[in-house]
Amino acid sequence: MKNISERHQLILQKLQEAGSVNVKELSLEMDVSEVTIRKDLKLLEDKNLLFRTHGGGSKTNPYINDRPISEKEALNADEKNKIAKMATTMIGNNDSIIIASGTTMLALARSISPEKHLTVITSALNVALELSRHKNMDVLQLGGQIRQNSSSVIGPYAEQILEDVSCNILFLGVDGIDPIMGLTTTSLTEARLNQKMIETAQTTVVLADSSKFGRRGLGRICALDQIQHIITDDGISAALVKSLEDKGVTVTIINR
């Protein structure tokens, strides 16, 4: 059995190698209780050496602060564009789809062929403006309170409209994807609208670059087993891919 100094050294070493650690795995490896490991993680967090997470610890802060859409649009732009182009291959002529809000959703709107005839329901103002330029697109803009940081609408009016529609595919952007918390966003109200979108669609496809994995927002959208497909980039680890596939989620990976 290792002493406290040896345990802390091993935890930090594993954290440096993998980016995160798991309480149960550390407990088994060091032959101490999970309570002891949690105390170790608390002490290391107090020294600003890690961030505690649900069931473990992380080298980076897993919690996400909300940022303006203009700032987020510049982050991982190439990956978002490639993910968006891959997503368009899932859209057939005469489909009815929902496009949620976010910078990857705007990239999707810009990638959709104007030749396709589509009915598009969206909460995002910028997505609606992009698609309404095409004569083949029937765009239904959800109504409600405007959330400036995402250039989209939120609230009960938007949710009420979704009670009366049905669609093939929901394309959803998120702020965080966590094995325990599932899909999250920085807004509780937006999370509620996203939940309603998932109920409305036959299939939910999440478009998220690999920086979103292991991160958490304030509002929980749903568990991972409530979605069918994730399109991401090759920055995702093989272990995460397996974890998602074990939950029944199809993972499509694009090369950066």
N, C-alpha and C positions, 0 to 999 in steps of 0.2 A: 504493500500500500504506500502510495506516495505522500510526502508531507505537503503542506500548503504551498511552500515555495516551488517545489517540483511540479505541483499541479498547475500553478499559475504559469510557469514557464512553458509547460506542454500546451496549455490552452492558447497562449499567445502564438506559439509556434504553428499550431494547427490553423489558427485564425489567419496568420500570414500566408500560409500555403493555400487554403481553400476559400478564404474570405468570410466564412461563417463556421460556427460550431453548434453541435446539438447536445442538449443536456443528457439525453438517454445514452447516446453513444459514448460521451465522456465518462458517464457513471460506470458503464460496463468496462471500458478500457482501463480506468484507474481503480476499479474495485472499491468505489465509495458510493454513498447514497446520492440520489438526485438532489436531495435537500442540500447536501454539501456542495455540489457543483453549482447550484443556484446561488449559494452564498459566495462562492468563488467569483462567479460572474458579476455579482453585485459589487464586490470589493474592487474588481478590475474596472467596472464602469465608473465607480467613484473616483478612480485615478485617471479617468478619461482615456482608458486603453481599449475600450470596446463599447458597443451599444448592445444592451440586452434586447432580445426579441422574444416572441412567443415560442418557448421551447428551446431557446439557445441564445447565441450571441452573434453579432455581426461586426465586421471591420468598419462598415460605413453606416451612416444613419439611415434606417429603413423608412423613416417617416418623411413625407413629401410636403413641401410648402407650395401653396398655390402661386402660380406666376402668370403674367399676362400672356395672351396667345401670341403676341408679336415676338416675345422672348422665346417661347417654346417652339415656334415655327423654325427657328434656326438650329435647334438641337437635333442631331442625327438625321438631317434632311435627306441625305442620299438613301439611307436605310428606309425611311418612311416612303420615299417615292418608289423604291423597288418593291416594298411590301404592298403598296397600293396597286401597282401594276399586276402583281400576282393575284390580288383579290379580284381584279376585274375579270379574270378568267372564269370566275365562279358565277358571273352574271350573264343570264341568257336574255334573248330578245323577248319583250313583253313581260318581263319579271316585275314584281312589285317588291320593293326593298325599303328598308329603313336605314338611313345613315345617321349615326349619332354625331356628337360634337367632338372637336379636337383637331389638332394639326394633321394627324394621319388621315382623318376623315376628309379634310380639305384636299389632301394629296389624292385621295381616292376619287373625289368628285372631278378633279382635273384630269384623271387618267381614264375615266369612263368614255368609251367611244360615243361621239355624238350621233352616230348612225343607228344606235340601238334605241328601240322604243321602250321606255321604262316609266313606271310610276314610282316616284321616290318620295318617301315621307322623311322629313328631317327636322331636328330641333336646332340645327346650326344655320345661322343667317348667312354665313359666307358660303356654305354648301348650296343653299337654296339659290343664291345669286349666281353662283358658278353654273349650276345645271339649268337654270331657267333661260339661259342664253340659247339653248338648243331646242329646236322646234319639236323634236321627238320625245322630249322629256315632260311628263306631267308631274309637277312638283307640288306637294302638299307641305306647306310650312306650318309647323306646330306653333300655337300661340302661348303667350304667358309672359312672365317677368323675364327681362333680358339679363343674363349673367354676363357682365362685360369681360371677365377674364377668359371666357371660352367663346365669346361671340355667339351665344346660343340662348334659347329660352328654357325656363324651368317652371315648375309649379303645377297646381291642380288642373289648370286649363289645358295644358299640354297632355297631361295624363288622361283627361276626360276624352279628348279626341281619339286617343289610342284605343278606347273602349269599343269604337265603332269601325275599326279597320283590321285587316289581316294581311300578312305579307309572307313572302318566301324566305328572305334572308335579312337578318339584322347585322350590319357592320358596326362594330362597337370599338371605340377607343377607350383606354383606361389609363390611370396614373400609376397603378401598381398591380402586380400579380404576385401573390404570396401563397406558398403551399398550404398554409393554415387559414389565413384570412380570405383567400380567393381573390376576386377582382375588387379593386377599390378605386375611388376617386377622391379628390380633395373637397368635394361639396356633398353634404348629406342630401340636399334637395335634388341635385343632379343624379345621385345614386338611386334615389327613389324613381326618377323618370326612367333611368336605364333599366331598372327592374321591370317596369311596365312594358318597356320595349321588348325585353326578353320574353315576357308572357305573350306578346302579340305575334312574334315571329316563329316560324317553323324551325329555323336554324339560326344559331348565333355564331358569328365569326368574329373573333377578336383580332384586331390589327395592332400589334405592339412590338416596337423594337426591343432588343434584348436588355436595354438599360432599365426597362420597367419591371424586370423580374427581381424578386427579393425586396421590393419596395411596397410601401403602404400609404394609402391616403386615409383621410378621416372617415369617409363614407363607404360602407361595404355594399357592393352591388350584388354579388352572389358567390356561391361556392363554385369551385372549378368543374365539378361534375354536372353543373347546370348549363354548360356551354358545349358546343360540338367541335369547334375548330379554332386553332390559333395560327396566325401567320406571323412569323418573326424572322430575325436574321441569325446568322451563324455564330453570334456572340453568346448564345444560350448554351448552357452546359449539357452534356449527354445525360447526366443524372436528372436534370430538370425535365428533359424531354421524356425520359422513361417514366418519371413521376406523373407527368401529364397524361401520357398514353395509358398508364395503369388506371387512370380515372376515366378512361374512355374518350379522351380528347385527341382529335387528329391534329398533329403539329406539322405545318409546312414551313420549311426553312429556306430563306433566300441567301445567296452569297453576297457579302458586302464588297 
